[in-house]
Amino acid sequence: MRGTALEWGQLAEETLPKFEDCLQRLEVVVREMERGELPLEHSLKLFEEGIALSGSCRKELEEAEGKVEILLKQDGKLRAEVFGESSDNR
């Protein structure tokens, strides 16, 4: 998955790629910025792109967390419970 900072930075939030693609691109952006050899303008574009990618990853993680279910065996039956809503503190 390749793209320039400008191409990635121009993507609207709803058109961002899936989590794995965003994370992979975010890792590339971080590596490029950590080298410290970029002109300021390019660094700012990469930073903006990184913020957008990070936000997309965070949003997807939050949505996934809301979908995670834990199966609990109660009274001989399995019951689906949304993650984080358990009454006991595990």
C-alpha positions as CSV (number, residue, x, y, z in Angstrom):
1,M,0.0,0.0,0.0
2,R,1.8,3.1,-1.2
3,G,0.8,6.7,-1.5
4,T,2.3,10.1,-1.0
5,A,1.6,12.1,2.1
6,L,-0.6,14.4,0.0
7,E,-2.7,11.6,-1.3
8,W,-3.1,10.0,2.1
9,G,-3.7,13.4,3.8
10,Q,-6.5,14.3,1.3
11,L,-8.5,11.2,2.1
12,A,-11.7,11.9,3.9
13,E,-12.2,10.0,7.1
14,E,-15.0,7.8,5.6
15,T,-12.7,6.7,2.8
16,L,-9.7,5.7,4.9
17,P,-8.5,2.1,4.4
18,K,-9.1,-0.7,6.8
19,F,-7.3,-0.9,10.2
20,E,-4.4,-3.1,9.1
21,D,-3.7,-0.8,6.1
22,C,-3.9,2.3,8.2
23,L,-1.6,0.9,10.9
24,Q,0.9,-0.2,8.3
25,R,1.0,3.2,6.7
26,L,1.2,4.9,10.1
27,E,4.3,2.8,10.9
28,V,5.9,4.1,7.6
29,V,5.0,7.7,8.4
30,V,6.5,7.3,11.9
31,R,9.7,5.8,10.5
32,E,10.0,8.6,7.9
33,M,9.5,11.3,10.5
34,E,11.9,9.7,13.0
35,R,14.8,9.9,10.5
36,G,14.5,13.7,10.9
37,E,15.8,14.4,7.4
38,L,12.6,15.8,5.9
39,P,11.9,19.4,5.1
40,L,9.5,21.1,7.6
41,E,6.6,21.3,5.1
42,H,6.8,17.6,4.3
43,S,7.1,16.7,8.0
44,L,3.9,18.7,8.7
45,K,2.0,16.9,5.9
46,L,3.2,13.5,7.3
47,F,2.2,14.6,10.8
48,E,-1.3,15.5,9.5
49,E,-1.6,12.2,7.7
50,G,-0.4,10.4,10.9
51,I,-3.1,12.1,12.9
52,A,-5.8,11.1,10.4
53,L,-4.5,7.5,10.3
54,S,-4.3,7.3,14.1
55,G,-7.8,8.6,14.5
56,S,-9.1,6.0,12.0
57,C,-7.3,3.2,13.8
58,R,-8.7,4.4,17.2
59,K,-12.2,4.6,15.8
60,E,-12.0,1.1,14.4
61,L,-10.6,-0.3,17.7
62,E,-13.4,1.4,19.7
63,E,-16.0,-0.1,17.3
64,A,-14.5,-3.5,17.6
65,E,-14.4,-3.3,21.4
66,G,-18.1,-2.6,21.4
67,K,-18.7,-5.8,19.4
68,V,-16.6,-8.1,21.5
69,E,-18.7,-10.5,23.4
70,I,-17.8,-12.8,26.2
71,L,-19.7,-16.0,26.5
72,L,-20.6,-16.7,30.1
73,K,-22.0,-20.0,31.4
74,Q,-24.9,-19.2,33.8
75,D,-27.5,-21.7,34.9
76,G,-26.3,-24.3,32.4
77,K,-26.8,-21.9,29.5
78,L,-24.4,-19.8,27.5
79,R,-25.2,-16.1,27.5
80,A,-23.6,-13.5,25.3
81,E,-22.5,-10.4,27.2
82,V,-21.0,-7.3,25.6
83,F,-17.3,-6.9,26.7
84,G,-16.9,-4.6,29.7
85,E,-20.4,-4.9,31.0
86,S,-19.7,-7.9,33.3
87,S,-21.0,-7.4,36.8
88,D,-18.0,-9.1,38.4
89,N,-14.5,-7.5,38.4
90,R,-12.2,-9.9,36.6
